[in-house]
Amino acid sequence: MNKPVAFVTGSLVGASLAYLFDPDRGRSRRSRLSDQAAALARDTAETAKSKLEYQAGVATGAIHDLNESFRADRTFDDDTLLQKVRSEVLGYWDLDGIEIDVRDGHVTITGPIHDEASRRRLVSMIRDVEGVDLVDDRLRSRV
């Protein structure tokens, strides 16, 4: 190292030590510097954690998309589909008198229902069951 660079480096180190170890204010300066370093480390850790959680979510989404692309189009026989509709949908409803018929993925529902909102929700839930191709809504209002 040449002499001017060594002199400037030595001067900076000496001035920094004098600033930090000043008998009057050195203790508060060191404390403030320590607090700032801890805050910087904490902020850096929080940022890294946030970015890591985001990337984990991206990876989870990619895995989900991959699984969906390899998923075979599954079809069910009528009895199995009827049981799926009963277990996935009708378990949530108190539907006395509702009858369900399944033929080749087509679900026909007949019987009385309380109101129009219940009808729409029930038909929507049945449509969402895997394997259901069509819902024939023959429900009638109890009113």
Helices and strands as residue ranges (DSSP letters): H 3-20, H 26-70, H 78-88, G 90-92, E 99-103, E 106-113, H 116-127, E 134-141
